[in-house]
Amino acid sequence: MEVRIGVQNAAREIMLESAQSADEVAALVDAAISAGGTLRLADSTGRTVLVPASVLGYVELGAETERRVGFGIG
């Protein structure tokens, strides 16, 4: 699932591809904001992104899609 994070006072957004579900990512965002801590997400390549919750502008969660494997038609 694609996750886009907007950071206050930054022109570019952070984009990553996560293996976590939308509910899991939303729970991590909620926990970081309520604790006033840091949002920590890992992407599908093993990269870790840390964003202080105090500078979060928005977090956009893309649709969860199943990856298709094979050469079938249709």
N, C-alpha and C positions, 0 to 999 in steps of 0.2 A: 504494500500500500504506500502511496506517495504521501509524504508529510511536508508541508511548507510552513516555515516559521518566520513571522515578521518580527523584526527587532526595532524598538523605538530608536529614532535618530539614525537609522541605517538605511541606505538607499536599496540595498540588495537583500533579498530574503534567503533564508537557509532552506535548501531542499534536500531531502533524503528519502530513500526507499527502505521501508521498514517491514520486517517479517511479522511484527506484532499486529494484533487486531486494532480496529478503531477504538473499541472500548478500553483496551489496555493502554493505548497512548493517551486517551482522554483522562483516564484515572491518574496516570503519571503527571499530566499537566495540572489537573486539579490538586494533586498532592503537593506539587512544587509551589503552586500559587498560595495555597492555604498555609503552608509552612514558611513561606517567604524564602525558600531555598533555591536550589538549582534544578532546572529541568535537564535530565540526563536521558538521551535516547541513543540507541545503537542502530546502525543501518545494516542492510543485508550483506555488506562487504566487510563488516567488522569495525568500521569507523564509529567512534563515539562522539556525539555532539553534546556539549554542555552549554546551557544558556541560563543566566541568572533570571529567576522568575520576575524580578522587579523591572526588567527591560522588555518583557514579552509584549508585543503589539497584538499579535494574533497567532493562532495555530490552526492551519487548514488541513483537514484529513481527507484524502482522496478516497475514491471507492475501492473497496477490497475486491480484487480480481484473482481468480484462479489462473495459475500459469498453465498454458496448454503445452503439451509435449507431443511430438509426432508430426507426421506429414499428412494427416487425414484431411479430406475436403469437407468443408461445411461446418 
